[in-house]
Amino acid sequence: MMKYFILFFIIATISGCSVKVNAAPILFNLHTRSIQSPQAGTSPITENGPPQPTEVPSSVPIFYYNQTIDHFGKNSGNFLQRYYVNSTFYKEGGPIFLHTPGESGIDPMITTSSFVSQLAASFNGMLINIEHRFYGDSYPPINDLSTPNMKFLTIDQALSDFANFIKFPPNELNITTNSKWVMVGGSYAGNLATWMREKFPNLVSAAYASSAPIEAKLDFFEFDQRVAKALPCAQNISDAFKFVFDPILLSGNETAILELKQQFGLEMLQDDKDFASAISHPTASIVQSYVPPQSPDLPDAILSVCAPFTQAPSSPETSAFIYIEGVKSFLNLTGTITPEDKLAKFATTSISTKEKNDLAPYTYQYCNELGYYQTFPKSSPISTRSQIVDVDYYQGQCDFVFPGIIPSPTIKETNNKFGGFNGKFSKTVFVNGDIDPWTALTVSSESANPKVENGTIFVIKGGSHVSEFAPPSPSDSDSLKEARIFVFNTLSKWL
């Protein structure tokens, strides 16, 4: 195994030779726009688009709804389901926009300072931001998140929560019976929006789904394929994994593997697959959260990733060095600095079921009904992910975190129940991003054959995951502006 020590000597000393890698530290220089409140008195997005509110509430009240624990059993009791309300621009009879964040707790920002809040305001509507069961503060009375206690965390139970809320809205909201309800969500919550409209058409008049992966899938290798397609330097990164990182990880040489982990500053990750997943994460994260620069003076996140590779001779060893430096920069920029931070973010053993948190419930959901295992694409010549990140890795996580859970997610049942790629979606407006890795599982996928009305799907050029939910900005791309107008005009037909 001497070749590995020679290899790392080469990698470690590249910066001292004539190869220029000065740009390496800016690799993964993640540029994202912070969501800010729209300015008072701003003009409409366009003459045909939704106007921006002239006033924005600085805070919104928190409410709790007395929700049924088990909608399909008897006498199961109740739990408190948390929600925010923004009724600043509501007029009697206006539509009610019911938004859920899905796999996270509710955030007041979406309620007051987002495109969704502006959309509700433009229709003189009310926006309710409601928490999904088992996330945030909306838990049934359980002591921990052990496998037996998760039995009420299902898609059907969650949909029934929202239906129950619509059928029996809180009296203090003073919602009139003639108000139409619009279900809104992004990502997994976008699925919920489409499924609410199809399962409860008598309750939900329309739905708006952003970046909704409506097809449940076990081996989601297409995610990595789309990440690679979005990166001009994907070949360089692929070479680093194929010829440097993976040969070491598959060698069985514990000393060489430890040295590799130390190069990345991730030696605390004892499980090799956790480590492989961790070093595969940054590029996927950057592509998924990509926002085009808001001015020529700001860096482009994807071009920043690839710039260092163009400034050095092309070889797997050089690419490996640049990638290592980039991952370390990314971890620092995202606040993943201490060993404790890194363990909490990447180690399977850190997924806690002892106390309430958002990670364990979502892990349970993909282990139980959704899949979405982001794996190495075996058939692709280029990949930005380690080949040891496979289905068995994710299933091993499921078995470790939730002992006794079903052997594999019920993918077929989920797709049969809700339609998947072949679903029938009425009065639902879909928006997806053309570089979003999740688009491979949406209605915009080449594999999808959904039954939808004409003119209800919009794909944002240069858009990624739930791009248009951020508040409108004058510097947004033309396609992003068009997407928001499209949503407004499409919903106008139904409201």
N, C-alpha and C positions, 0 to 999 in steps of 0.2 A: 504493500500500500504506500510505498515511498512516493509514488507519483502524485498523491494527494498533497503531501507536504511540500513537494516541489511546486505544485500548482499554486498553493496558497502563498508560498514565498514570492512567486511571480506576481500574484494579485496584490499582495501587500506592498510590493515595491514598485508597482506601476507608476505611482504618483511621483516617484523620484527619478524616473527616466524621461526620455524626450517626448513621451506621449502626453498630449495636452488633455487633462481631465479637470480643468479648473471649474468647469460648469457643473460637475457632479453634485455638489451640495444643493444646487437648485432643483435637482430632480425631485418630482413630486411636490413642487412648490404650489400647494393647493390654493387656488384662488376661488373663493365662493363669495357670493353677495349675501350680506346679512339682511335679514328681513326687517325692514323699517316701516314705520307708520307712514301712510301717504300724507303728503303735505295738504294742509287746509287750503281750500279755495282753488285747487288745481283743476284744469280743464278736462273734459272727457277724453278717453283714449282715442276715439275717432268719432266722427259724427254718427256712425251707426253702431258704435260699441257702447258698453256699459259706462256710465259716468262714474267718476271717482267721488266718493262722499266728500262733502265740504267740512264735515266734522267727524272726528273719530273718538270713540270713548277711550279714556285712558285706562279703564279697568272694567271688568265684567264680573257680575256676581256669580258665585258658585252655588249650585243647587244639588240636591240629592233626590233621586227617584226611588220609590219603594218597589223594587223589581222582583219578579218571581225567580226563584233559583232553578226550578225544574219545570219547564213548560209542558213536559210530556209525562209527568208523574202526578202523584197525589200528595197534597199537604207537605210540600217540601220546604215551606218557609220562604222568606224573602231576604234580599240583600239591598244595600244602598248603592245605586248607580249614579256616579257623579256626572254633572254636565254644566256647561257654561251657556249663557244666553246673551245675544246681542240683538236687542229690539229697538235700537236707536232710530232706525228708519222705517220701522214697521207701521203699516197702516192697516186698519181692520179689513180683513178679507185677503190680505196679501199672502203670497206663498210662504211656506215654512221650509227652510233649507235645513235638513238634518244631516250633519257631518259627523263622521266618526274617524279618528286617526287609526283605528285598527290596532296594530300591535304595539301601542305605546299609550302612555297616559295623555290626557287632554292638555293642550297648551293654549293659554289665552291669546297667543299671537295670531293663530289661525282664525280666532273668533273676532278679532278687531282689526288686524293689519295684514290682510292677505287678499288675493284675488277672490277667494271664496266669500269673504265678508263684503267685498265691494259688489260682488255679483248679487248677493242677497239684498243689499241696499238699493241696487239699481232697479229691482223689481218691487221696491217697498215691502220687502220681505223680512222675516225674522230668521236669524241664524242660531241654531242650537248645535253645540259641539258636545257630543255625548261619548262617554268612555265605553269601550268594549269590555265585557266581563273579563275578569282576571287580569286587568291592566290598571296602572295608576292606583287609584284608591277604591276601585269597584270590584271588591272580592266578596264571595259568599263567606259565611263564618267558618273558616278553616284555620287550623294551626300551622300548616305548612303546605308546600306544593308537591308533596309526595304523590306517587302515581294514583293511588285510590282517590285522592282529593281532587284530581283533575278531571274526573268523569263528566262534570258539567261544563267543561270547556270544549264546546263543539260549535261548528258553523251554524247548525240548526238552532241551537240554544241562543246564539248571538243574534241571529236574524229574528227570532221570536221576541227577544228583548226589545228590538227596535220597533217591531210591529205592535207590541204591547204599549210602548210609549206613544205611538201614533194614535192607537185606538182610544187610549185613556190618558190624554195629555194632562199635565198638572194644571189645576184650576188657576193658579196664580199667574199663568202665562196669558190667560184671556184669549186663547186661540179660538177663532170662530169656526163653525162647522163647515163653512164654504171655502176655507183656505185649502189650497192644494199643497201637498207635501212633495219635496224633491230630495232624494237621497244622494249624498255626495261623499266621495272618498277617493283616496289615491293609493296606489299599490294594492296590497291585500284588501284594504278598505274600499278600493275601487271595485274589487270583486263583490264585496258585500252590497255596494250600491246597485250593481247590475242584478244581483240575485234577489235583492229586496223588491225591485221593480217587477221581476218575473214571478216571484213567489207570492207577492202581495199586491197585484195590480189595482185592487180596489182601495188600497191604502196609499200607495206611492204613485203619483201622477207622472213623474219623470225621474230620470237618474242621470248623474254626471259622474263618469268614471275616468280617472286619470291614471295612466300607466298600470292598468289592471291586468295581472297575469291570470286570466280566466281558465287556463288549462293547468290542472294539477299534473306534476311530472316528477318521477322519481330521479332519474339521471338527467339533470338539467345541464348537459355539457354545452348547449347552445349559448349559455350565458358567457362562457369564456370565449367562444368563437366571436361573439359580438364585441367583447372587450378588445380582442386582438384586431378586429377589423377597424376599430376606432383609433388605434394607435399606429402612427407611421413607423415607430420603432419596434413593433411587435416581434419582428424577426430577431432583433438583437436580444430582446428579453427572452424569447423562446430558446435561443442558442445558450444563454446563460443557464437556463433550467436544464436543457437537454444534455449539455456537454460538461457542466460544472456541478450544479447543485444536486440534481437527481442522481448522477453516478455516485456521489459521496453518500447521499442518504440511503441508497440501495446497496452500498458496499458492505455494510455490517461492521465497518471499522469504527468503533465507538470513539476513538481518539480523533479521527478525522471529522466525524459528525459533530463532536463537541466543538472542535475548532471552527467549523462552519457556523455553528450557532453563535459562537463568540464574535465572529466577524460581523454578524448582524446585531449584536448586543441582545440576543435572545437565548442565552445559555440557560436561563431559568425554565425554559419549556422542555420538560423531560420527554414528553411524547413527541416522536419524530413527525407524526402526521399533524399534530397541532402546530409544530414549527413550520412544516411545509405549507399549511394553510395560512399561517401568519404572514409568511413572506410572499404569498400569492395575493394577499389582500389589498395592498396599496393601489395597484393599477386598476383593479376592479372598482375600488371605492372612488377613485378619481373620475373614471369614465361614467360611473353611475350618477355621480353628483355634479357632473360637468355643467358649468355655466359659461357661455361665451363672455369674453371680456367686455366690460361696459364702456370702455373707451380705448383708443389706440395706445394710451399710456400704460394700461394694465396688462399683465402677462396672461397668455392663454395657457390654461392648466395642462392641456394635452400636449401642446407644443413645448411647454417647459419640461414635461416628462422626457420628451424625445431629444431635446436640444443637445444634451451631453453626449449622446451616442453619435451624433453627426460630427462632433469635434474631436473624435479619437479614431484611430485605426480600428477596423472591424475585425474582432476576434472574440470567441466565446469568453476568454479570460478577461479581456478588457471590458466586455459587456457585463460580466459578473461583478467586476470591481465597481463599475458605475452604478449598477443596480443595488449593490450592497449599500453604497453611500447614499443613494436615493431613498432606500427604505428607512435608513436611520434618520434622514432628514424628515421624512414623512411622519415617522413616529414622534419626533420632537415637535413638529408643527401641530400635530393633533393631540398633544398633551399626554402621549403614551410614553412616559419617560422613566419612571422608577420600575424596578423589578415587580413590585406589587401591581402597578398599572398594567404591565405587559401580561402578567399572569391572569389578571382579571379580564383582560380583553381577549386573550387567545387560548387559554388553557381550558380544556374540557372539564377538568376537575374544579374549575372556578364557577361553573354554572350552578348556582345555589338553589336548592329547593327548601332551604331552612326558613327563609323569610320572603316577603313579597318583593318581586322585581319583575321587570318586563321581559328579560331575556329567557327565563325558564318557561313561561307560558308560551312564548312564540316557538321555542324549541319543541315543546309538546305538540303544538299545532302542526308544525311541519313533519314531525315524527308520526303523527296520528292520521292526518287527513290531506296534507298538501304536498309533501315531498320538497321540491325546489332544491335538491341537493346540487350545489354548484361544483361540478366535477371537472376533471381533466378530460378534454375531448380526444378520445383515442384515435379517431379517424382524421384528425386535423394535422396538417404538417407544421402548423404554427400554433403555439399556445403560450399564454402568459401565466400559466398555473402549473404547479408541480404535478407530475404524473401519479404521485402516491396519494393525492387528494381524490379519493374515489367514493363510490356508494358505500362501501364497507366502513369508511371513516365516519361518515355521517350516521350510519346505522349504529355504529359503535358508540357514538355520542348519545343516541337515543337510549340504548340499552344501559349505559352507565348512569345517565341522569335520571331516567325513569325505569327502574327495574320492573320487569313484568309487563312492559308496554307491548303492544302488538308487534309481531316480527317485522312488519313493513307497513308504510302508510297505505291507507285505503284509497289509492289513486283512482282506480277504475270506478269505484263507487262514487267518489266525489265528482268525477267528470260525467258519469251517467246521471247523477242527480241534478247537476246544474248546467250541463250542456258542454262545458269545455270549449274547444275550438269550434264545435258544431252547435253552439248554443243559439237560442232564439231570443233576441234582445229587442224589445220594443220601447220606443220613446226613451232611449238612452243615448247620450252623447259621449263619445269616446275621444280622448286625446292621448297620443303617445309620442315619444321622442325617437327620432330615427337613429340615434346612437345609444339609446338606453338598452343595456343588456337584457332587461326584462321584456322588451318589446317582442322577443322571440316567443313569449307565451301569451301575447295579447291578441286582440282581434286583428291587429295589423301584421301578424306573423304570416309568412308565406304558407305555413301549414294550416292556417285558420280558414274555416269556411262558415262564418257565422251568418245567421239569418237576421239582417238588420235593415232598417229603412235606408233608402238612398240619402247620402249627404249627412251621415251622422258620425263619421270617423275623420279625425284630423291628425296628421303626422307633422310634428314640428321639425323643421330642418335645423340640425344642430342641437336639437332638444334632447334632454336626458330624462331622468326619473322625476315625474311630477313637476316638471319645470315651471308650468304656468301657474301653479298655486302661489308663487311668490307675488308680492304686490307689484303692479305695473310700474315700469320706470321708462322715462323718455328714451333711454339708451338701449332698451330691449331690442332684440332682432326683429326684423319685419315679420318673420314667420311666427315668433312668439306672440307678437301683437295680434296677428291674424288668428291665432289659436283662440285667444280670449274673446275676440269678436265672434268667432265661429260658435263658441259655447253660448254666448249671450243670444245670438240670433237664432240658434237652434232651439234653445229652451223657450225663447219667446213664442215660437210656433205652438208650443204645448201648454204654455201658461197664460 
